[in-house]
């Protein structure tokens, strides 16, 4: 078993809030991240795939193909978008880093499964100090 990781970037806005909470309660729970005028991040995304090395290619998965998958299914949907309003796979979900990482996993896992590798981890860095890692439902 070997692991290979592709790094990508995207910029997006979001707001942490619950519609069933008052503005005061949203502020109490989510702080300035509940700003009604939104806020944004320069996200860094790491997608790790694992599997056996194909003896014909020397790859677990062709990184060019993995990059194309991530671009088509994630970056094009998230980059320079409002996650709460414009991203189909985040509709009806709180736009926390945790939920975004899970949403990314759910978009990538079936597509990567069509190739030789297995999706192992989605790591999403929201800031240089804060990141989440999701390994799927185990």
Order of alpha helices (4+ residues) and beta strands (2+ residues): beta-alpha-beta-alpha-beta-alpha-alpha-beta-beta
